[in-house]
């Protein structure tokens, strides 16, 4: 499916439809991002088989930015540091770190796995990222 639909769970009503991907959406993730000292906004990150990652603000159907750089399907991603950064993984065997305010990739780990990288998780207590791949391995990456 190329469309992301946001629902009001209490009413069962669709409140937003997000369209920008040109192929199947593989993942979405949310994070609260501070706008100022008293307000936060909800940011959604989506990755697709169109090799792109799109950053959205909930309540707005226009993307904040589109992140391009993966050479194959984008399988998973997380938003970090209060919305400053994101990490994504892909079937191109890589993991990328993105600066969300600049809308660009700041680090690529090529050959993070010997086959497709299908998932990633971040430990919020210690600076470690775990990735899993079709090569049947889980790898731990220390963030410095």
TAUR-V866885 format. One line per field, one symbol per residue. ss: DSSP state (H for helix, E for strand, - for the rest). phi: phi as a letter, one per 40 degrees, with the letter a starting at -180 (. if undefined). psi: psi as a letter, one per 40 degrees, with the letter a starting at -180 (. if undefined). Layout:
ss=???
phi=???
psi=???
//
This chain:
ss=--EEEEEE----EEEEEEE-----EEEEEEEEEE-----EEEEEEEEE---EEEEEE-------EEEE-----EEEEEEEHHH-EEEEEE----EEEEE----EEEEEE-------EEEEEEE----EEEEEE----EEEEE--
phi=.cbbbbbcccbgccbabbbacbadccababacbccacbbbbcbbbbbaccgbbbbbbdgbccccabcbicbadccaaabbfggcbbbbbaccgbbbbbccccgacbabbcfdacadcbaaabcccbcbbbbbaccgbbbbbccb
psi=hehhhhihddeeiheihhhdieahhdiiiihhhhdadeiiihhhhiiieeeihhhihhehehidihhidieahhdiiihiffediihiiieeeihihihddefihehhgifdieahheiiihhedighhhiiieefihihhhh.
//
